Amino acid sequence: MNSWDIATYKDIDLAQIELVGMLQKSQNSAIDFLNDKPSNYLNPPELIIIGTGKAQHLPNPSLVAPLTRAGIGIEFMSTDAAARTYNVLMAEGRKVALGLILEKGV
């Protein structure tokens, strides 16, 4: 588990998402073009879930484009929905990563 010090959804960038997914960049090979879904990452999760606080906030599509090109699913939802979804997927044995923004107060 890594520490993810994000206070608001506006602070999320690709580097932060890669941290949540524990993504490690792979070395490109001269034959990568033969893969159906070329991935720039070693052993990535199927899905990265980002809980954006009390409300769902969607990112600019260009932020997640490198992940979708690599075949990694990414979902942004409210933090409570993200936690529930993560628990269901983990119970199914799926390879999923979770990053949550926790807001103070009620």
N, C-alpha and C positions, 0 to 999 in steps of 0.2 A: 504494500500500500504506500502510495506517495502522498506527500502533503500538497494540497492544491489550494493556494492562497488567492482565490478569486472572490472579490466582493460583489461584483455586479456582472451581468451578462455582457456588458460593453467591454469588459476586460478580456474576454475570450478571444484568443487568436489561434492559429494553427499549432503553434508550439505548445500552447496550453492543452489543446485537444490531444496532441501526440503524447504529452505527459500523462494524461488520464488513461489513454489506451496503452501506455507503456510501449509505445511504438519505437522500434529501432530501425533506422534506415539500413537498407541492404545495399550492397555494391551492385551497380548495374553491370550486366553481362552483354556481350556482343550478340547473344541470341535471345535476349528478352522479348524481342518482337514476336517470337513463336508462341508465347503464352497467350491464352485467351484473355485473361485479366492480369496484365502485368502489375505487380505490386512493388512499391518502393520500400516495403516494410518486411521485416522478419517476423514470422509467427504472429500476425495481427489478430485481434478479436474479430468475431463476426459482426459485432455491433458495439458502438460506443453510444452511451446514453448520457445526455447532459441535462441536469435539472437546473432550470434557470431562475429559481426562486418561487415566489408565490404565484406568479403568472408565467405563462409560456411566452418566450421570446424567440423568434426565428432569426437565424443568422443570414447574412448576405450569402447567396449561393456560391459565390466565388471562394468563400472561406472553406467550405466543405468539399469543393470540387476535387482537390487532390486525393481525398479519402475515398470518394465514390469512384474515382477512376481506378483506385487500387482495390476496389471490391469490398471496401469496409463500409458497413452501414452506419449511419449516424442519425440520431434522433434528439431533438430538443423538445423538452416538455417541462411542465411545472415540476418543482422538486418532489412534491408528494407523489405525483404520478410516476416520476422517474424511479423513485425508490420502490414503489409497488411493481413496476414493470421489471426492474432489475431482479427482484426476488423471484418473480414467476419464471423468468428466463434462466436464472441460476438453478432453480429447482428442476428445470427440464434438462439441465446439464449443458446448457449453451455457453459458448465462450463470449462473455460480455464484459464490458468495462463501464464504470459509472463515475461521473463527476457531478458533485452537487454544490449549488450555491445555497448556503444557509443564511436566511435573513433573520435578524434579531427582532424581537417583539412579536406581538400577536396580530 
